[in-house]
Amino acid sequence: SIPHFHAYYQSHSISMDFDGNILSGTFPKRQLKLLYAWVELHKEELQANWDLLSKGNGFFKINPLQ
């Protein structure tokens, strides 16, 4: 599968690639804008986590937007 992540907000869930393309799910408009900003800030960390998980290793937590 392509590199992606899952995000959750209240009863919403979304799956998105590292370029901000939505693969599945929905988010409220305001939270989606924040998520796009978060992806831009953490693209390298997302890729590092994907690489770890692809090798069967754990992952590290990426900080939320402050």
A tleap script that builds the chain and sets N, CA, C and O, in Angstrom:
source leaprc.protein.ff14SB
mol = sequence {
  NSER ILE PRO HIE PHE HIE ALA TYR TYR GLN
  SER HIE SER ILE SER MET ASP PHE ASP GLY
  ASN ILE LEU SER GLY THR PHE PRO LYS ARG
  GLN LEU LYS LEU LEU TYR ALA TRP VAL GLU
  LEU HIE LYS GLU GLU LEU GLN ALA ASN TRP
  ASP LEU LEU SER LYS GLY ASN GLY PHE PHE
  LYS ILE ASN PRO LEU CGLN
}
set mol.1.N position { 0.848 -1.201 0.000 }
set mol.1.CA position { 0.000 0.000 0.000 }
set mol.1.C position { 0.881 1.247 0.000 }
set mol.1.O position { 2.064 1.197 0.334 }
set mol.2.N position { 0.281 2.340 -0.377 }
set mol.2.CA position { 1.048 3.591 -0.428 }
set mol.2.C position { 1.220 4.152 0.985 }
set mol.2.O position { 0.379 3.908 1.850 }
set mol.3.N position { 2.295 4.896 1.228 }
set mol.3.CA position { 2.487 5.502 2.549 }
set mol.3.C position { 1.304 6.410 2.906 }
set mol.3.O position { 0.910 7.275 2.124 }
set mol.4.N position { 0.756 6.196 4.090 }
set mol.4.CA position { -0.395 6.984 4.531 }
set mol.4.C position { -0.474 6.951 6.055 }
set mol.4.O position { 0.268 6.227 6.719 }
set mol.5.N position { -1.385 7.747 6.585 }
set mol.5.CA position { -1.623 7.752 8.027 }
set mol.5.C position { -3.115 7.883 8.266 }
set mol.5.O position { -3.887 8.195 7.359 }
set mol.6.N position { -3.499 7.638 9.499 }
set mol.6.CA position { -4.892 7.742 9.910 }
set mol.6.C position { -4.992 8.828 10.980 }
set mol.6.O position { -4.134 8.931 11.856 }
set mol.7.N position { -6.039 9.628 10.897 }
set mol.7.CA position { -6.279 10.668 11.900 }
set mol.7.C position { -7.730 10.558 12.360 }
set mol.7.O position { -8.610 10.126 11.615 }
set mol.8.N position { -7.949 10.959 13.606 }
set mol.8.CA position { -9.269 10.847 14.212 }
set mol.8.C position { -9.638 12.156 14.887 }
set mol.8.O position { -8.802 12.806 15.516 }
set mol.9.N position { -10.898 12.531 14.747 }
set mol.9.CA position { -11.427 13.705 15.435 }
set mol.9.C position { -12.880 13.419 15.768 }
set mol.9.O position { -13.707 13.253 14.871 }
set mol.10.N position { -13.191 13.362 17.047 }
set mol.10.CA position { -14.526 13.000 17.522 }
set mol.10.C position { -14.985 11.734 16.807 }
set mol.10.O position { -14.308 10.711 16.907 }
set mol.11.N position { -16.098 11.763 16.096 }
set mol.11.CA position { -16.595 10.550 15.425 }
set mol.11.C position { -16.071 10.425 13.998 }
set mol.11.O position { -16.486 9.523 13.270 }
set mol.12.N position { -15.172 11.306 13.586 }
set mol.12.CA position { -14.634 11.306 12.220 }
set mol.12.C position { -13.294 10.591 12.174 }
set mol.12.O position { -12.514 10.641 13.125 }
set mol.13.N position { -13.038 9.927 11.057 }
set mol.13.CA position { -11.719 9.348 10.815 }
set mol.13.C position { -11.376 9.554 9.349 }
set mol.13.O position { -12.252 9.621 8.487 }
set mol.14.N position { -10.085 9.653 9.092 }
set mol.14.CA position { -9.620 9.922 7.739 }
set mol.14.C position { -8.301 9.199 7.517 }
set mol.14.O position { -7.513 9.019 8.445 }
set mol.15.N position { -8.075 8.794 6.297 }
set mol.15.CA position { -6.809 8.212 5.872 }
set mol.15.C position { -6.264 9.122 4.779 }
set mol.15.O position { -6.984 9.481 3.847 }
set mol.16.N position { -4.995 9.494 4.894 }
set mol.16.CA position { -4.423 10.494 3.994 }
set mol.16.C position { -2.994 10.116 3.656 }
set mol.16.O position { -2.263 9.599 4.501 }
set mol.17.N position { -2.592 10.379 2.401 }
set mol.17.CA position { -1.190 10.160 2.061 }
set mol.17.C position { -0.364 11.351 2.528 }
set mol.17.O position { -0.909 12.333 3.031 }
set mol.18.N position { 0.940 11.262 2.361 }
set mol.18.CA position { 1.821 12.292 2.901 }
set mol.18.C position { 1.814 13.583 2.085 }
set mol.18.O position { 2.429 14.573 2.482 }
set mol.19.N position { 1.121 13.574 0.949 }
set mol.19.CA position { 0.957 14.798 0.153 }
set mol.19.C position { -0.379 15.479 0.433 }
set mol.19.O position { -0.703 16.490 -0.190 }
set mol.20.N position { -1.157 14.927 1.370 }
set mol.20.CA position { -2.425 15.538 1.741 }
set mol.20.C position { -3.608 15.079 0.921 }
set mol.20.O position { -4.674 15.688 0.994 }
set mol.21.N position { -3.455 14.025 0.144 }
set mol.21.CA position { -4.573 13.477 -0.617 }
set mol.21.C position { -5.381 12.546 0.271 }
set mol.21.O position { -4.824 11.649 0.905 }
set mol.22.N position { -6.692 12.755 0.321 }
set mol.22.CA position { -7.569 11.928 1.146 }
set mol.22.C position { -7.786 10.592 0.451 }
set mol.22.O position { -8.205 10.541 -0.705 }
set mol.23.N position { -7.498 9.519 1.164 }
set mol.23.CA position { -7.680 8.173 0.632 }
set mol.23.C position { -9.043 7.607 1.023 }
set mol.23.O position { -9.672 6.889 0.246 }
set mol.24.N position { -9.490 7.937 2.232 }
set mol.24.CA position { -10.818 7.520 2.681 }
set mol.24.C position { -11.208 8.349 3.893 }
set mol.24.O position { -10.357 8.907 4.585 }
set mol.25.N position { -12.509 8.419 4.135 }
set mol.25.CA position { -13.029 9.110 5.304 }
set mol.25.C position { -13.275 10.592 5.073 }
set mol.25.O position { -13.046 11.121 3.986 }
set mol.26.N position { -13.744 11.241 6.124 }
set mol.26.CA position { -14.040 12.668 6.078 }
set mol.26.C position { -13.657 13.318 7.397 }
set mol.26.O position { -13.576 12.662 8.435 }
set mol.27.N position { -13.428 14.606 7.332 }
set mol.27.CA position { -13.136 15.445 8.499 }
set mol.27.C position { -13.932 16.730 8.352 }
set mol.27.O position { -14.210 17.158 7.232 }
set mol.28.N position { -14.305 17.354 9.468 }
set mol.28.CA position { -14.925 18.682 9.366 }
set mol.28.C position { -13.954 19.652 8.685 }
set mol.28.O position { -12.738 19.503 8.801 }
set mol.29.N position { -14.492 20.630 7.986 }
set mol.29.CA position { -13.686 21.554 7.175 }
set mol.29.C position { -12.562 22.213 7.975 }
set mol.29.O position { -11.421 22.242 7.516 }
set mol.30.N position { -12.860 22.737 9.153 }
set mol.30.CA position { -11.846 23.432 9.959 }
set mol.30.C position { -10.721 22.477 10.364 }
set mol.30.O position { -9.544 22.821 10.264 }
set mol.31.N position { -11.087 21.284 10.819 }
set mol.31.CA position { -10.084 20.324 11.255 }
set mol.31.C position { -9.278 19.797 10.070 }
set mol.31.O position { -8.103 19.460 10.220 }
set mol.32.N position { -9.899 19.725 8.897 }
set mol.32.CA position { -9.172 19.292 7.712 }
set mol.32.C position { -8.094 20.301 7.346 }
set mol.32.O position { -6.989 19.911 6.968 }
set mol.33.N position { -8.393 21.582 7.450 }
set mol.33.CA position { -7.385 22.620 7.183 }
set mol.33.C position { -6.216 22.491 8.155 }
set mol.33.O position { -5.059 22.623 7.757 }
set mol.34.N position { -6.513 22.236 9.418 }
set mol.34.CA position { -5.461 22.055 10.422 }
set mol.34.C position { -4.636 20.804 10.127 }
set mol.34.O position { -3.418 20.797 10.309 }
set mol.35.N position { -5.302 19.762 9.676 }
set mol.35.CA position { -4.598 18.525 9.350 }
set mol.35.C position { -3.646 18.735 8.175 }
set mol.35.O position { -2.528 18.221 8.190 }
set mol.36.N position { -4.074 19.482 7.161 }
set mol.36.CA position { -3.188 19.783 6.033 }
set mol.36.C position { -1.928 20.512 6.519 }
set mol.36.O position { -0.820 20.206 6.077 }
set mol.37.N position { -2.103 21.472 7.424 }
set mol.37.CA position { -0.955 22.209 7.975 }
set mol.37.C position { -0.041 21.261 8.750 }
set mol.37.O position { 1.182 21.347 8.641 }
set mol.38.N position { -0.635 20.355 9.534 }
set mol.38.CA position { 0.139 19.400 10.319 }
set mol.38.C position { 0.961 18.491 9.406 }
set mol.38.O position { 2.127 18.218 9.691 }
set mol.39.N position { 0.359 18.019 8.310 }
set mol.39.CA position { 1.070 17.154 7.364 }
set mol.39.C position { 2.288 17.872 6.802 }
set mol.39.O position { 3.366 17.286 6.717 }
set mol.40.N position { 2.131 19.123 6.421 }
set mol.40.CA position { 3.257 19.889 5.874 }
set mol.40.C position { 4.389 20.003 6.881 }
set mol.40.O position { 5.560 19.900 6.515 }
set mol.41.N position { 4.051 20.212 8.139 }
set mol.41.CA position { 5.061 20.368 9.188 }
set mol.41.C position { 5.766 19.050 9.535 }
set mol.41.O position { 6.911 19.063 9.987 }
set mol.42.N position { 5.100 17.930 9.329 }
set mol.42.CA position { 5.615 16.650 9.834 }
set mol.42.C position { 5.848 15.608 8.747 }
set mol.42.O position { 5.904 14.414 9.040 }
set mol.43.N position { 5.984 16.040 7.505 }
set mol.43.CA position { 6.154 15.101 6.391 }
set mol.43.C position { 7.337 14.150 6.600 }
set mol.43.O position { 7.215 12.951 6.351 }
set mol.44.N position { 8.475 14.674 7.051 }
set mol.44.CA position { 9.662 13.834 7.254 }
set mol.44.C position { 9.437 12.812 8.368 }
set mol.44.O position { 9.863 11.663 8.258 }
set mol.45.N position { 8.765 13.235 9.438 }
set mol.45.CA position { 8.474 12.317 10.539 }
set mol.45.C position { 7.492 11.232 10.103 }
set mol.45.O position { 7.632 10.072 10.490 }
set mol.46.N position { 6.505 11.606 9.305 }
set mol.46.CA position { 5.553 10.623 8.781 }
set mol.46.C position { 6.283 9.567 7.956 }
set mol.46.O position { 6.023 8.372 8.096 }
set mol.47.N position { 7.191 10.013 7.103 }
set mol.47.CA position { 7.945 9.066 6.270 }
set mol.47.C position { 8.835 8.174 7.128 }
set mol.47.O position { 8.947 6.977 6.865 }
set mol.48.N position { 9.466 8.742 8.147 }
set mol.48.CA position { 10.322 7.954 9.044 }
set mol.48.C position { 9.494 6.887 9.765 }
set mol.48.O position { 9.934 5.745 9.897 }
set mol.49.N position { 8.302 7.256 10.229 }
set mol.49.CA position { 7.425 6.288 10.879 }
set mol.49.C position { 7.008 5.197 9.909 }
set mol.49.O position { 6.986 4.019 10.268 }
set mol.50.N position { 6.675 5.582 8.675 }
set mol.50.CA position { 6.276 4.598 7.669 }
set mol.50.C position { 7.411 3.600 7.432 }
set mol.50.O position { 7.182 2.394 7.338 }
set mol.51.N position { 8.629 4.118 7.338 }
set mol.51.CA position { 9.788 3.252 7.121 }
set mol.51.C position { 9.966 2.269 8.286 }
set mol.51.O position { 10.234 1.088 8.068 }
set mol.52.N position { 9.816 2.759 9.511 }
set mol.52.CA position { 9.928 1.892 10.684 }
set mol.52.C position { 8.855 0.812 10.670 }
set mol.52.O position { 9.150 -0.367 10.862 }
set mol.53.N position { 7.618 1.217 10.444 }
set mol.53.CA position { 6.508 0.269 10.463 }
set mol.53.C position { 6.617 -0.747 9.332 }
set mol.53.O position { 6.247 -1.909 9.501 }
set mol.54.N position { 7.120 -0.319 8.188 }
set mol.54.CA position { 7.279 -1.226 7.043 }
set mol.54.C position { 8.292 -2.331 7.324 }
set mol.54.O position { 8.232 -3.407 6.730 }
set mol.55.N position { 9.223 -2.054 8.237 }
set mol.55.CA position { 10.244 -3.035 8.613 }
set mol.55.C position { 9.836 -3.849 9.840 }
set mol.55.O position { 10.627 -4.633 10.365 }
set mol.56.N position { 8.589 -3.655 10.291 }
set mol.56.CA position { 8.102 -4.410 11.441 }
set mol.56.C position { 8.495 -3.829 12.775 }
set mol.56.O position { 8.331 -4.478 13.808 }
set mol.57.N position { 9.012 -2.615 12.769 }
set mol.57.CA position { 9.389 -1.948 14.013 }
set mol.57.C position { 8.233 -1.096 14.513 }
set mol.57.O position { 7.231 -0.928 13.818 }
set mol.58.N position { 8.371 -0.566 15.704 }
set mol.58.CA position { 7.360 0.316 16.262 }
set mol.58.C position { 7.394 1.660 15.576 }
set mol.58.O position { 8.075 1.838 14.566 }
set mol.59.N position { 6.672 2.588 16.115 }
set mol.59.CA position { 6.655 3.943 15.579 }
set mol.59.C position { 6.801 4.911 16.741 }
set mol.59.O position { 6.676 4.525 17.903 }
set mol.60.N position { 7.068 6.174 16.418 }
set mol.60.CA position { 7.153 7.193 17.465 }
set mol.60.C position { 5.997 8.171 17.304 }
set mol.60.O position { 5.466 8.366 16.211 }
set mol.61.N position { 5.629 8.773 18.419 }
set mol.61.CA position { 4.509 9.710 18.416 }
set mol.61.C position { 4.939 11.024 17.773 }
set mol.61.O position { 6.030 11.528 18.039 }
set mol.62.N position { 4.081 11.566 16.933 }
set mol.62.CA position { 4.315 12.862 16.309 }
set mol.62.C position { 3.433 13.873 17.008 }
set mol.62.O position { 2.233 13.650 17.170 }
set mol.63.N position { 4.015 14.975 17.420 }
set mol.63.CA position { 3.274 15.974 18.187 }
set mol.63.C position { 2.112 16.566 17.388 }
set mol.63.O position { 2.221 16.766 16.178 }
set mol.64.N position { 1.007 16.843 18.071 }
set mol.64.CA position { -0.126 17.507 17.425 }
set mol.64.C position { 0.191 18.996 17.212 }
set mol.64.O position { 1.194 19.504 17.712 }
set mol.65.N position { -0.671 19.674 16.473 }
set mol.65.CA position { -0.533 21.127 16.354 }
set mol.65.C position { -0.758 21.754 17.706 }
set mol.65.O position { -1.633 21.326 18.458 }
set mol.66.N position { 0.025 22.763 18.020 }
set mol.66.CA position { -0.110 23.437 19.316 }
set mol.66.C position { -0.990 24.659 19.196 }
set mol.66.O position { -1.218 25.354 20.186 }
savepdb mol mol.pdb
quit
